[in-house]
Amino acid sequence: MIPIGRVAHVTGLSVKAIKFYEARGLVRPTRTENQYRMYGMEEIRRLSEIKRLRQIGLRLEQIQSGLPVDTLLETRLDEVQAEIERLHRIERQIRLMQSGGNDMKIRYEMLNEAISVYGYGGTFEEIPNMWAKLQPELTTDESYGVCLPQENGYVAGMTKPVSGESARSVELTKGNYIVATVEGGIPMIPSTYEQLVNVPDVTLRDAVDFERYIHGQGGADDIIEIWMPIE
């Protein structure tokens, strides 16, 4: 058993921090007759563990929850991975802005005839539900997310009819399109639209724009393209 001053030295925690963790019920030192705090190896190891958990970003409320440390670590790892993905998206957005979109994969296409897309429609907020409803019926190598002319309208579909309730169709009009490959997956779709809008010498025409998903084979990633109608 050792006193609080030495515990502070070996753990790297301040005396104030050790007393704080004691007040929160995270450690329970033994008290001597004259009320000095004495710590055994179990408390010292717990304090060291608390310090490391705090260093990796766990909140005190999580540490106090009583959950196993392995569970806390898995939770924090999920949070860190999500944050890394968020920062990667920000990095890609910054690089796109720095380049003015010049490093986007852009091409120009002509649809010589209209394409009918069959699927399920709703608002932008309902997009995940539309894709979930389409997925069991998806029998083609391509699918389409079509932004409807009316405000906040969207259809998730394919070029073969679907049979479920509330099925509908929409037409991809013939004409000229500017096409961009989305780098970074679904989260980068909004910023790719923004970059396309800012491509010089491009005028949008009044027709639906859409996302084209080319589904990977043999475990390959899907390719996502944005098609915007232009004059």
C-alpha positions in Angstrom: 0.0 0.0 0.0 1.4 3.4 -0.9 0.2 7.0 -0.3 -1.5 9.3 -2.8 1.7 11.3 -3.5 3.5 8.3 -4.7 0.5 7.1 -6.7 0.5 10.4 -8.4 4.1 10.0 -9.3 3.8 6.4 -10.7 0.6 7.0 -12.6 1.3 10.5 -14.0 -2.0 11.7 -12.6 -2.3 14.8 -10.4 -3.4 14.4 -6.8 -6.4 16.5 -7.6 -7.3 14.1 -10.5 -6.9 11.0 -8.2 -9.2 12.6 -5.6 -11.7 13.5 -8.3 -11.9 9.9 -9.5 -12.3 8.8 -5.9 -15.2 11.2 -5.5 -16.8 9.7 -8.6 -16.6 6.2 -7.1 -14.0 4.9 -9.6 -11.4 4.0 -7.0 -11.7 3.3 -3.3 -8.5 3.7 -1.4 -8.0 2.4 2.1 -8.0 5.0 4.9 -5.6 4.8 7.8 -6.5 5.7 11.3 -5.4 9.3 10.7 -7.4 9.3 7.4 -4.5 9.2 5.0 -5.3 7.6 1.7 -3.4 4.4 0.9 -3.6 2.6 -2.5 -3.0 -1.0 -3.3 -2.1 -2.4 -6.7 -5.7 -2.9 -7.8 -6.5 0.8 -7.3 -3.2 1.9 -8.9 -3.9 -0.3 -12.0 -7.4 1.1 -12.2 -6.2 4.7 -12.1 -3.7 3.9 -14.8 -6.5 2.3 -16.9 -8.7 5.3 -16.4 -5.9 7.6 -17.5 -5.4 5.6 -20.7 -9.1 5.4 -21.4 -9.4 9.2 -21.1 -6.3 9.7 -23.3 -8.0 7.8 -26.2 -11.1 10.0 -25.8 -13.6 8.0 -23.7 -15.9 10.2 -21.7 -16.0 9.9 -17.9 -19.7 8.9 -18.1 -18.7 5.9 -20.3 -16.0 4.8 -17.9 -18.5 5.0 -15.1 -21.1 3.0 -17.0 -19.9 -0.3 -15.6 -19.5 -1.8 -19.1 -16.5 -4.1 -19.7 -13.4 -2.3 -20.9 -13.4 -4.4 -24.1 -16.8 -3.1 -24.9 -15.7 0.5 -24.2 -12.7 0.0 -26.5 -14.8 -1.4 -29.3 -17.2 1.5 -29.0 -14.4 4.1 -29.1 -12.8 2.3 -32.1 -16.0 2.6 -34.0 -16.2 6.3 -33.1 -12.6 6.8 -34.2 -13.1 5.0 -37.5 -16.2 7.1 -38.2 -14.2 10.3 -37.5 -11.4 9.2 -39.8 -13.9 8.7 -42.6 -15.4 12.1 -41.9 -11.9 13.7 -42.0 -11.1 11.9 -45.2 -14.3 13.3 -46.8 -13.3 16.8 -45.7 -9.8 16.2 -47.1 -11.3 15.2 -50.5 -13.6 18.2 -50.4 -10.7 20.5 -49.7 -8.6 19.0 -52.5 -11.6 19.4 -54.9 -12.0 23.0 -54.0 -8.2 23.6 -54.3 -8.2 22.1 -57.8 -11.4 23.8 -58.9 -12.7 20.3 -59.7 -10.0 19.8 -62.3 -9.1 16.4 -60.8 -12.6 15.1 -61.1 -13.2 12.4 -63.7 -15.6 14.3 -66.0 -16.9 13.3 -69.5 -19.7 14.4 -71.8 -22.3 12.0 -72.9 -25.3 12.0 -75.3 -28.4 9.9 -74.6 -29.9 9.3 -78.1 -33.1 8.0 -76.7 -35.0 8.3 -73.4 -34.5 5.6 -70.7 -37.3 4.4 -68.5 -36.5 3.7 -64.9 -38.8 1.7 -62.7 -38.7 1.8 -58.9 -39.9 3.4 -55.8 -40.3 7.1 -55.1 -40.5 9.4 -52.1 -38.7 12.4 -50.6 -35.0 12.9 -50.1 -35.4 12.0 -46.4 -36.8 8.6 -47.5 -34.0 7.6 -49.8 -32.6 4.8 -47.6 -36.0 3.2 -47.4 -36.5 3.4 -51.2 -33.2 1.6 -51.8 -34.0 -1.0 -49.2 -37.3 -1.7 -50.9 -35.7 -2.0 -54.3 -32.8 -4.2 -53.2 -34.7 -7.5 -53.1 -35.9 -7.0 -56.7 -32.7 -5.7 -58.2 -31.8 -7.9 -61.1 -29.6 -5.6 -63.2 -26.0 -4.6 -63.1 -27.0 -1.0 -62.9 -29.4 1.0 -60.8 -30.5 4.7 -60.8 -31.2 7.3 -58.3 -33.3 9.9 -60.1 -33.9 13.5 -58.7 -37.4 14.4 -59.8 -38.3 17.9 -61.1 -40.6 18.6 -58.2 -39.0 19.8 -55.0 -37.5 17.0 -52.7 -38.6 14.2 -55.0 -36.5 11.0 -55.7 -36.8 7.6 -57.3 -34.6 4.6 -56.7 -34.9 2.2 -59.6 -33.6 0.1 -62.5 -34.5 -0.5 -66.1 -36.7 -3.5 -65.5 -40.2 -3.1 -64.0 -40.7 -3.7 -60.3 -43.8 -5.3 -58.8 -44.1 -3.9 -55.3 -46.8 -1.6 -54.0 -46.2 2.1 -54.8 -44.0 1.2 -57.8 -43.6 4.0 -60.2 -41.5 5.0 -63.3 -39.6 8.0 -64.4 -38.0 8.9 -67.8 -34.4 9.9 -68.3 -34.6 12.3 -71.1 -32.5 12.1 -74.2 -30.0 14.8 -74.8 -26.6 16.0 -73.6 -25.2 15.3 -70.1 -22.1 16.1 -68.1 -21.0 13.0 -66.2 -18.7 12.8 -63.1 -17.4 9.7 -61.4 -17.9 10.0 -57.6 -14.6 9.5 -55.7 -15.2 8.4 -52.2 -18.5 6.6 -52.3 -22.0 7.7 -51.4 -21.0 10.4 -48.8 -19.2 12.3 -51.6 -22.3 12.6 -53.9 -23.4 16.0 -52.6 -19.9 17.6 -53.0 -19.6 16.1 -56.5 -22.9 17.7 -57.5 -21.5 21.0 -56.1 -18.4 20.7 -58.2 -20.3 19.8 -61.4 -22.5 23.0 -60.9 -19.2 25.0 -60.9 -17.7 23.6 -64.1 -17.1 26.5 -66.4 -19.1 27.0 -69.6 -21.8 24.5 -68.7 -25.5 25.4 -68.7 -28.0 23.1 -67.2 -31.2 22.2 -69.1 -34.6 21.5 -67.6 -34.6 17.7 -67.2 -34.0 15.2 -64.5 -30.5 14.6 -63.2 -29.6 11.2 -61.8 -27.0 8.9 -60.1 -26.0 5.8 -62.0 -24.7 2.9 -59.9 -22.6 0.3 -61.7 -22.6 -2.7 -59.4 -19.2 -4.3 -58.9 -18.6 -7.9 -59.7 -16.6 -10.4 -57.7 -16.5 -8.2 -54.7 -15.4 -5.1 -56.6 -16.7 -1.7 -55.3 -19.7 -0.1 -57.0 -18.9 2.8 -59.4 -21.1 5.8 -58.9 -21.7 8.4 -61.6 -23.7 11.6 -61.6 -25.4 12.6 -64.8 -26.5 16.3 -65.1 -28.5 17.4 -68.2 -26.8 20.3 -70.1 -27.6 22.4 -73.1 
